[in-house]
Amino acid sequence: MFKEGNLDVFNYDTKLLGVLGENITYTLSPYIHNYVFRKEGINAVYLAFDIKKEKFDKIFPALLDITYGLNVTIPYKEKVIDYLDALD
């Protein structure tokens, strides 16, 4: 996704977004989102967070602290409900 020497896309104001799931290394979401961010001059980076079930409860709260937003996919769609402030 990021070629060597391309870390200048990150700075203090860069928004971190991503997709959260398990076994999602195949996803094209980061490539699509990051292409649009670069093309539109949006200071953001979109990553795939491929988290094993046994690590979810430790890692997810940290991701909530450091990310601007997350898309959640299988198998965590229902598990994240416990962490939400509200549903609509």
C-alpha positions as CSV (number, residue, x, y, z in Angstrom):
1,M,0.0,0.0,0.0
2,F,2.8,2.5,0.9
3,K,6.0,2.2,-1.0
4,E,9.3,2.6,0.7
5,G,10.1,6.3,1.0
6,N,6.4,7.3,0.9
7,L,6.0,7.9,4.6
8,D,5.7,11.6,4.1
9,V,2.0,11.1,3.7
10,F,1.8,11.0,7.5
11,N,1.9,14.1,9.7
12,Y,0.4,15.2,13.0
13,D,-2.9,16.1,11.4
14,T,-3.3,12.9,9.3
15,K,-6.6,11.2,10.1
16,L,-6.3,7.4,10.5
17,L,-9.2,5.4,9.3
18,G,-9.7,1.7,8.4
19,V,-11.5,-1.5,8.1
20,L,-11.6,-3.9,11.0
21,G,-12.1,-7.6,10.6
22,E,-10.5,-11.0,10.6
23,N,-8.8,-12.6,7.6
24,I,-9.2,-9.4,5.5
25,T,-5.8,-9.2,4.0
26,Y,-7.4,-9.6,0.6
27,T,-9.5,-6.3,0.9
28,L,-9.0,-3.6,-1.7
29,S,-10.5,-1.0,0.6
30,P,-7.2,0.6,1.7
31,Y,-6.1,0.9,-2.0
32,I,-9.4,2.5,-3.0
33,H,-9.7,4.9,-0.1
34,N,-6.0,6.0,-0.2
35,Y,-6.2,6.6,-3.9
36,V,-9.2,8.9,-3.4
37,F,-7.6,10.6,-0.4
38,R,-4.5,11.4,-2.5
39,K,-6.4,12.5,-5.6
40,E,-8.7,14.8,-3.5
41,G,-5.9,16.1,-1.3
42,I,-7.4,14.7,1.9
43,N,-5.0,14.3,4.7
44,A,-6.0,10.8,5.7
45,V,-4.8,7.2,5.6
46,Y,-7.0,4.1,5.4
47,L,-5.6,0.8,6.7
48,A,-6.8,-2.8,7.1
49,F,-6.8,-3.9,10.7
50,D,-6.7,-7.7,10.5
51,I,-7.3,-8.7,14.2
52,K,-7.5,-12.2,15.6
53,K,-10.5,-12.9,17.8
54,E,-8.4,-13.6,20.9
55,K,-6.8,-10.2,20.5
56,F,-9.9,-8.2,19.8
57,D,-10.8,-7.0,23.4
58,K,-7.2,-5.6,23.9
59,I,-6.8,-4.1,20.4
60,F,-10.2,-2.6,19.7
61,P,-10.3,-0.1,22.5
62,A,-6.9,1.2,21.4
63,L,-8.1,1.6,17.8
64,L,-11.0,3.6,19.1
65,D,-8.5,6.0,20.7
66,I,-6.2,6.5,17.7
67,T,-8.6,6.3,14.7
68,Y,-10.9,8.9,13.2
69,G,-13.3,6.2,12.0
70,L,-13.6,2.4,11.3
71,N,-15.6,0.2,9.1
72,V,-16.3,-3.1,10.8
73,T,-16.8,-6.4,9.1
74,I,-17.2,-10.1,9.9
75,P,-16.8,-11.4,12.6
76,Y,-16.9,-8.2,14.7
77,K,-20.1,-6.4,13.6
78,E,-22.0,-7.5,16.7
79,K,-19.1,-7.5,19.0
80,V,-18.5,-3.8,18.6
81,I,-22.0,-3.0,19.9
82,D,-20.7,-3.4,23.4
83,Y,-18.4,-0.4,22.8
84,L,-20.9,1.9,21.2
85,D,-22.4,4.9,23.0
86,A,-25.6,4.7,21.0
87,L,-27.4,2.9,18.2
88,D,-29.8,4.3,15.7
